[in-house]
Amino acid sequence: MKSCRVVAAIFASLFLGLMASEAAACSCGKMSEKQQYSGADLVVRGRMKLVTYGVPLPAPPGDTPPLRITRGDFEIDKVLKGKFKDKTLSIYTGTGMGDCGRLDAFLGAAVYYDDDKFAVWEFGLSKAEQGGQTVYFTSICDYMKAPTPRQE
């Protein structure tokens, strides 16, 4: 009987911990689009040319094994906020398995790369230094504007 109580207490603690972490993870859902936009380091409009799943995040040699994430090669039509000179940008996001990644948006954008109505997306990006390189990443908490088809 005593072991049953211990198991129940452990289960209850785990359940409450999971509920608390889920609530914290979803807190960005209360941010307005304007707040997400203003919080971005860089906002770009363009087309997703290629999506590569499971790429290692740049890391210094000899560091812990690299985190595997999703990279999108994004062709920039216009920089809406911030400064970026090149016409192509590697954007990183999670793999979409509970890590707040935008895998679905990346894939949707890449599928419609040549389409006039659905190809142009806007992504708000955060900038970070990783492995001696500047990387740009986005998550479900960051600004994004998907294309809306024009009424004909």
C-alpha positions in Angstrom: 0.0 0.0 0.0 2.9 2.3 0.8 4.4 1.8 -2.6 1.1 2.7 -4.2 1.1 6.1 -2.4 4.7 6.8 -3.5 3.8 6.0 -7.1 0.7 8.2 -6.9 2.7 11.1 -5.4 5.4 10.8 -8.1 2.7 10.7 -10.8 0.9 13.7 -9.4 4.2 15.7 -9.2 5.1 14.8 -12.8 1.6 15.7 -14.0 1.7 19.1 -12.3 5.1 19.8 -13.6 4.1 19.0 -17.2 1.0 21.2 -16.9 3.1 24.1 -15.6 5.6 23.8 -18.4 2.9 23.6 -21.0 1.3 26.8 -19.6 4.7 28.6 -19.7 5.4 27.4 -23.3 2.0 28.7 -24.5 2.4 32.1 -22.9 3.7 33.6 -26.2 0.2 32.9 -27.7 -1.1 36.0 -25.9 1.3 38.3 -27.8 -0.2 40.5 -30.5 1.1 40.5 -34.0 2.4 44.0 -33.4 4.3 42.8 -30.2 5.8 39.9 -32.2 6.9 42.2 -35.0 8.4 44.8 -32.7 10.3 42.0 -30.8 12.0 40.7 -34.0 15.6 41.5 -34.8 15.0 41.1 -38.5 11.7 40.8 -40.5 12.0 39.6 -44.1 9.5 39.0 -46.9 10.3 36.5 -49.7 10.1 32.9 -50.8 11.4 29.7 -49.2 13.5 28.0 -51.8 14.7 24.9 -49.9 14.0 23.2 -46.5 16.5 20.8 -45.0 15.3 18.8 -42.0 17.8 17.5 -39.4 20.7 19.8 -40.0 23.1 20.4 -37.2 23.1 23.9 -35.6 26.5 25.5 -36.1 28.6 24.8 -33.0 32.3 25.2 -32.1 34.5 22.2 -32.8 34.7 19.8 -29.8 31.6 21.2 -28.2 28.7 18.9 -27.3 27.0 17.0 -30.1 25.2 19.5 -32.3 21.5 20.1 -32.0 19.6 18.9 -35.1 17.1 21.4 -36.4 15.4 22.6 -39.6 17.0 25.1 -41.9 15.2 27.0 -44.6 17.0 28.8 -47.4 15.0 31.9 -47.9 15.2 34.3 -50.9 14.6 37.8 -49.7 12.4 40.1 -51.7 12.4 42.9 -49.1 13.8 43.5 -45.6 10.9 45.0 -43.6 12.8 45.6 -40.3 16.5 45.5 -39.5 19.4 45.3 -41.9 20.6 42.4 -44.1 22.5 42.8 -47.4 22.4 39.4 -49.0 19.5 38.1 -51.1 19.5 34.6 -49.5 19.3 33.9 -45.8 19.5 30.6 -43.9 16.7 30.6 -41.3 16.7 28.0 -38.5 13.7 26.6 -36.6 12.8 23.6 -34.5 11.9 20.3 -36.0 8.3 20.7 -35.0 8.0 17.9 -32.4 7.0 20.0 -29.4 9.9 22.4 -29.7 7.9 25.3 -31.0 9.4 25.1 -34.5 7.8 26.3 -37.7 8.4 23.2 -39.7 4.9 23.3 -41.1 5.2 26.9 -42.3 8.6 26.2 -43.8 7.3 23.2 -45.8 4.2 25.1 -46.9 6.3 28.0 -48.1 8.6 25.7 -50.0 5.9 23.7 -51.6 4.4 26.9 -53.1 7.8 28.4 -54.1 6.7 29.1 -57.7 3.1 30.0 -57.0 2.1 33.7 -57.3 -0.7 33.5 -54.7 0.9 31.4 -51.9 4.7 31.8 -52.2 5.5 35.1 -50.4 5.8 34.8 -46.7 7.1 37.2 -43.9 9.1 35.9 -41.1 10.2 37.7 -37.9 13.7 36.5 -36.9 15.8 36.5 -33.8 19.6 36.8 -34.2 22.1 34.9 -32.1 25.7 33.9 -32.1 26.3 30.2 -32.4 29.6 28.5 -33.0 31.2 31.8 -34.0 28.5 32.5 -36.6 25.5 34.8 -36.7 22.4 32.7 -37.1 18.8 33.7 -37.5 15.9 31.6 -36.1 12.2 31.7 -35.7 9.6 29.9 -33.6 5.9 29.9 -33.1 6.4 32.8 -30.7 7.9 35.0 -33.4 6.1 37.2 -36.0 5.0 35.4 -39.2 2.6 36.4 -42.0 1.4 33.7 -44.3 0.2 34.7 -47.8 -3.5 35.2 -48.3 -4.9 34.5 -51.7 -6.2 37.5 -53.7 -9.9 37.4 -54.4 -10.5 37.1 -58.1 
